[in-house]
Amino acid sequence: MNRTDRLLAIILELQRHRWRRARDLAATFETSNRTIYRDIQALGEAGVPIVALPGRGYALMEGYFLPPLSFSIDEATMLLLGSDFMAQNFDAQYRAAAQLASRKIEDVLPEKLRKEVHALRERIRFIATGPGVRPDIAARLQGLRQAIIACCTVRFRYYTRHTADEAGTPTTREADPYSLTYIGGAWYLLAYCHLRRGVRTFRLDRMDDLTLLDRSFTRPASLALHQRDLHEAGTLVVRVLFDPEVTRWVRESPSFYTVAEEETTDGLLVTLHVRQESEIQQWLLSWGRHVRVLEPASLRDLIAAEAAAILAYYQ
């Protein structure tokens, strides 16, 4: 990184973090403390208002912002494509914000760059599946965003699909909302469930009667938000073997619970970790005679019983 780029990067780093010590900046930019001291001095001489306090480090004076940034074709394209996708998958409030941000980005682009970005944008499209965010989901998104920002507990009725209760009777939950994640066309809430006394994941389309309670909570200081954290870790190991002729299609449409794949002479061996067998029952049945459950035996029995019931229905 040359010095000009590093000076700009230091300003951006100070904008992201209120205080940064010289040794922290040196580690970030892989240089020496002495170089950082010279860079800070150069920024001050250039008119950037930097405050220094012993023991705390450096900070930008309150209210200082960089002038508008310029974008490359790739940068502008990615920002505009991202705003298109967000506009399709958020509620009306954030959809309007995404559309307004998109217009602002376009407005600051030079004419030639704007035309090139527009051409790329027309040729690279993100299309959301389905008709868009349902009004009831949009209302829950707004309520949960408010609860996450305010750190207030919520109450709702929740329908659990994979349960022994075939009637699907909902349970009333009170939960401390931590984060929202959009995966595979559905919104998920990661929260601490007071009923289950642990962190759980809830699909927004399985909620009813969301209410924000007059009770606050403290968010954990460290909270992992990886894709597989959306579900509690499954302890049941499932191994299934797919016929060679469907290997390509299985890899094209894998189960969310897949943890390993291995090509064998008999076909594709897939290992999954689930909490209960019913979570992957429908996915396995969708492959018909081209899949064989190796373990556990209880899942083999479940699939066989369901297949027998289907056969009896059509007979």
N, C-alpha and C positions, 0 to 999 in steps of 0.2 A: 504494500500500500504506500503510495507516495504521500508527501507531506500535505498537499492540498486536500486530498481525500481524507487523510487522517484528521485534519482540523475540522472538517465538516462532520466527520463521524463522532468526534469528541462532543461537538455541540448537540448532536442527536442523542448521544449517550446521556448527557446532562439533562436533556429534556425528558428522557424516559425515567431517570432516577434523580430524586431530589438532591442527594449528596453522593459524590464519588471521590474516593481518595486517589492520590497519584499512583499508588501501587496497584489499585484496582484497574485504573485506566491503562497502566503499563501492561498488566496481564492480559487485558482485553485486546489490546492492539499489538501485543507481542513486541514491545520495545522497552526501553529503560525508563526509570523514574526521571532521570535527567532530561531525556527527550520530552517527556510529558510536561516538565516544568517550563521548558522552552516553548512548547506548543501553547500552553496556557498564557504565557507572557505575550506570544504573538497574537493570540485571539483578543487579549485585552487591548493591545495596541491598535488592533483593527476595529475597536469599538464594541466588541461583544462584552456585555456587563456580567462578569464572573465574580462571584463572592467566594472568598477563601476563609475558612475557620480552622485553627489548629485542632487536630484530632478528628475532625469531621470531613475535611477535604474541600472539594469545590462544588459550587452550585450556580445555576443561572439566576440572575436577579428576577424576582417575581414579575410576570407579565411580559417577559421577552420571548418572542417567537421568531423563527426563521422566515424569511420572505418566501413566496410561493416557489415550489420546486418545479423543475422541468422534468419531463418524462421521456424515456425512449419509446420506440414503437412497441417493444415487448412489454415494458412496464405499463404503458397506457392500456394496451390490449387486455392484459391480465386484470387490471383494476376494473375495466368496463365489463369484462366477462363475469367477474365476481359480482359486480353490482346487478347484472342481469339475473344471475342465479339466486342471489338474495331476494330480489324483487319477486321471484316466483315462489319462494318457499317461506317467506315471513308473513306476518299479519299486515294490515293496511298501514299502520304507523311506520313500521320499518320498511315496508315496500315503498312508501312515498319518500322516505329518507334515502333509500338506495337509488331511486330514480333521480332525485335531486342531486345527489353526489355524482351520478353519472353525467348529468348535464353540466355540472361545474367542471368536471375533468375535461369534457369535450370543449368547453368554452375557452380554456386556457391553452389548448393545443394550437400550434401554428397550423395554418391552412393545409400545407402539404402533408404534415404529420397526421392531421385529422382525417384526411382522405385515405391515407394508408391504413390507419387504425380502423376506420369504418369498413374498408374492404376486408380486412382480416376478421373483423367482428361478424361480418355477414357470412363468413366461411367457417367459423368455429362457433358452434352453438351448444349451450347447455339447456336441455329440455327437461323440465320436471315431469315425473310421471303423474298421471291422474289429473283431475280438474283444478289442482291448486289447494291451498290451505282452506279447509272447511271453516265456516264462521265460528263454530263452537271451539275448534282447535285454536283459531286466532284469538278468541277471548281468553282461553287458558294461557296461551303464550304471553299475552299482555299481563295477566294477573301474576304469573310465575316470574316474569322478568322483574316486576315490581317487588315481589317477595324476596327474590335473590338479592336485589340491590339493597333493600331495607333490612335483610336478614330477619325476616319474620316467618313464623311457623304457619303452615297452611293445613287445611282440612279438606278432604274429598272422599267420595265413594269410589272404590276401585274394583274393577272386574278382572279376575285372574283367569286366564284361558287354560293354563296347564294345571289343573287341580282335580282332586277326586270328586269335588262337588259338581256333578254334571249339570245341575240347574243353573250354575253360574251366578250364584247369589253374591252380590258385592259386599265388601267389607269397608267400614269407615276407617280411614287412615288419617293420622296427624303426622306431618313430616317437616323436617327442616330442609328447604331446597338449597342445593349447592350449585347445580349447573344444568344447562340445557344442551342437548346434542341432537343433531339431525343425521340419521343414518338410514339408508335404504328406503327413503320415502316416508319416514316416520320420525316424530319428535319424541325424545326421551328425557325424563327428569331424573337426575341423580340426587338422592336425598337421604337423610337419616330418618328411618321409619320408627316412630315411637312404639307402634304395635309390635313390630318384629325385633326391635332393639338392635338395629344395625343398619348399615348403608344398603339401600335397595335402589333398583331402577324401575321407573314407572313409565309406561307408554301413555302419552297425553290423550290418545283416542280411546283409552280404556277408563278415563276419569269422568266423573260427573260431580256437579255441585261443588266446584272449587270455591273455597272461602279463605281469605287471609285473616289470620287471627291476631289479636292484640297481644302477641307474645314474641319476644325476640330470642335469637340464639347467636352463638359465636361460631363462625365458620372455622373448621380445622385449618391450622396453619399450612399443612402439607396435604394435598389431596391429588392423587393420580387420576388422570382423566384419559386413559388410553381406551381404544375401542372395546377391548375385551373387558374393561372395568364396567361397561354398561350392564353387564350381568354379573351376579355373584359367581365366584369361581365354582365351576361344576366339579364334583368329586366322583361322579360316575363315569368310568372310562368305557367308551363304545368303540368297537372295531368292526368295520363293514368292508366287504369286498365287492367292487363293481366290475362287471364284464368289460373286456378290453374295448368293445365297440362303443361304449358310452363314456369312456375315460375323458375325452375332449369335452363333452357336454357337462360332465360332473365338475370339471375344473372351471367351466364357464359359469356355472351356477352353484357354487359351494354353499354348504351350510355355515351359518354364523358361528357354530360351535366347533368347526374343524380346527384341529391343532397340528395335524401332520398328514402328509400324503406320501405314498411310496408305490412306485411301479413294480409289479411282480410279474412273473410269467403267467399267472392266472388272472391278472387284471390290476385295477387300482385299489390299493389298500388304504383306507381312510380311517384316521383315529379322531374321535371327538370327545370332548369333555362336557357333560351336561349335569344338571341338577336332578332331572327326572326324565324317564324315557319318553314321556309324551311330548317333550319339547322337540324331538326330531322325528316323531312318528309319521307325520304327514309328509315331511321331506323324503323319508325313505320310501313310503308308499308311492310317491310320485314317480319313482324309477321302476316300478313294477317288477317283472321277473329278472331284471338286470342287476339286482343288488342282493347280496346275501349277508345277513347279520352273523358275525362270528362270535361276538360276545357283547353283552351278557346274555345268558340263556333266557332270562326273563323278557328281554326285548324281543328275542326271536318268537317267544310265545305270544307276545302282544301283537306283533305284525301278523302272525299266522291266524290269530283269532279275528283280527280286523279283516283279513283277506277272506276268511270263511264267511264272515257276516256279509261282505260285499257279494260274494258268490250266491249266498242264500237269498239275498235281496233280489238279484236278477233272475234267479230260478223261479 
